[in-house]
Amino acid sequence: MPELSDPEDQKLVTLARATRARTQAAEGAALRDLDGRTYAAATVDLAHLQVSAVGVALAMAVASGAAGVEAVVVLTDADAVAENDLAAVRDLGGEGVAVHRADPRGSVAETLST
């Protein structure tokens, strides 16, 4: 499994994997805010509420008072990070936030920048 060179980003992979596995969700995500706090989340897919794993992680960060985002990891079977997720990361983190897309096992397929 290819690993990220930054141990703090690799920690995000581990958190996202654990959250996704625990919930059996379609996606897992984790992010680190500007204070170094981490948030791990899974896709919410209820009859009346659908939120991506990245969306849940961002909402948790905002609700905790995060002023920005340093990095995001999303574990997905999709071939790309959803545009809405990238836009939402940009809303909170601005330009230049690393967004790592990995498969459900945690192998990083690509790193994007907002």
C-alpha positions as CSV (number, residue, x, y, z in Angstrom):
1,M,0.0,0.0,0.0
2,P,1.6,3.3,-1.0
3,E,1.9,5.6,2.0
4,L,2.0,9.3,2.3
5,S,5.4,10.7,3.3
6,D,3.9,13.0,6.0
7,P,3.1,10.9,9.1
8,E,0.3,13.3,10.0
9,D,-1.4,12.7,6.6
10,Q,-0.8,8.9,7.1
11,K,-2.7,9.3,10.4
12,L,-5.6,10.7,8.5
13,V,-5.6,7.6,6.3
14,T,-5.7,5.4,9.4
15,L,-8.6,7.4,10.9
16,A,-10.6,7.3,7.7
17,R,-10.1,3.6,7.3
18,A,-11.2,2.9,10.9
19,T,-14.3,5.0,10.6
20,R,-15.3,3.6,7.3
21,A,-14.8,0.0,8.5
22,R,-16.7,0.6,11.8
23,T,-19.7,2.1,10.0
24,Q,-19.6,0.0,6.8
25,A,-20.1,3.2,4.9
26,A,-19.5,3.9,1.2
27,E,-16.7,6.4,2.0
28,G,-14.5,7.4,4.9
29,A,-12.8,10.7,5.3
30,A,-10.6,12.5,7.8
31,L,-9.2,16.0,7.9
32,R,-6.8,18.0,9.9
33,D,-7.6,21.6,10.8
34,L,-5.1,24.5,11.2
35,D,-4.8,23.8,15.0
36,G,-3.8,20.1,14.3
37,R,-7.1,18.7,15.4
38,T,-8.4,15.8,13.4
39,Y,-11.9,14.8,12.4
40,A,-12.9,11.4,11.0
41,A,-16.3,10.8,9.3
42,A,-18.2,8.4,7.2
43,T,-20.9,8.8,4.5
44,V,-24.4,9.4,5.9
45,D,-27.0,7.8,3.7
46,L,-30.4,7.9,5.4
47,A,-33.8,8.2,3.8
48,H,-34.0,11.9,4.5
49,L,-30.3,12.9,4.8
50,Q,-27.4,12.2,2.5
51,V,-24.0,13.7,3.2
52,S,-20.6,12.7,1.9
53,A,-17.9,11.6,4.3
54,V,-15.9,14.8,3.4
55,G,-19.0,16.8,4.1
56,V,-19.5,15.3,7.5
57,A,-15.8,15.8,8.4
58,L,-16.1,19.5,7.3
59,A,-19.3,20.0,9.3
60,M,-17.6,18.6,12.4
61,A,-14.6,20.9,11.9
62,V,-16.8,24.0,11.4
63,A,-19.0,23.0,14.4
64,S,-15.8,22.8,16.5
65,G,-14.7,26.3,15.4
66,A,-12.0,25.3,12.9
67,A,-10.6,28.3,11.1
68,G,-9.2,26.3,8.1
69,V,-8.0,23.0,6.8
70,E,-4.5,21.7,6.3
71,A,-5.2,18.3,4.7
72,V,-8.0,15.9,3.8
73,V,-8.1,12.2,3.0
74,V,-11.1,10.5,1.4
75,L,-11.3,6.7,1.0
76,T,-13.6,5.9,-1.9
77,D,-14.2,3.4,-4.8
78,A,-14.8,6.4,-7.0
79,D,-12.3,7.4,-9.7
80,A,-12.3,11.0,-8.5
81,V,-13.0,13.2,-5.5
82,A,-16.5,14.7,-5.9
83,E,-16.4,18.3,-7.1
84,N,-18.8,19.3,-4.4
85,D,-16.4,17.9,-1.8
86,L,-13.4,19.8,-3.3
87,A,-15.5,23.0,-3.4
88,A,-16.5,22.6,0.2
89,V,-12.9,22.0,1.3
90,R,-11.9,25.2,-0.6
91,D,-14.8,27.0,1.2
92,L,-13.2,26.3,4.6
93,G,-9.5,25.9,3.7
94,G,-9.0,28.2,0.7
95,E,-6.5,27.4,-2.1
96,G,-3.7,24.9,-1.7
97,V,-5.2,22.3,0.7
98,A,-4.0,18.8,-0.1
99,V,-6.8,16.3,-0.7
100,H,-5.7,12.7,-0.9
101,R,-7.9,10.2,-2.6
102,A,-7.3,6.6,-1.6
103,D,-9.0,3.3,-2.1
104,P,-10.9,1.6,0.8
105,R,-7.7,-0.2,1.8
106,G,-5.9,3.2,2.2
107,S,-3.7,3.0,-0.9
108,V,-3.4,6.6,-2.1
109,A,-4.3,7.0,-5.8
110,E,-3.8,10.7,-6.2
111,T,-3.3,13.9,-4.3
112,L,-5.1,17.0,-5.4
113,S,-4.8,20.6,-4.3
114,T,-7.8,22.9,-3.9
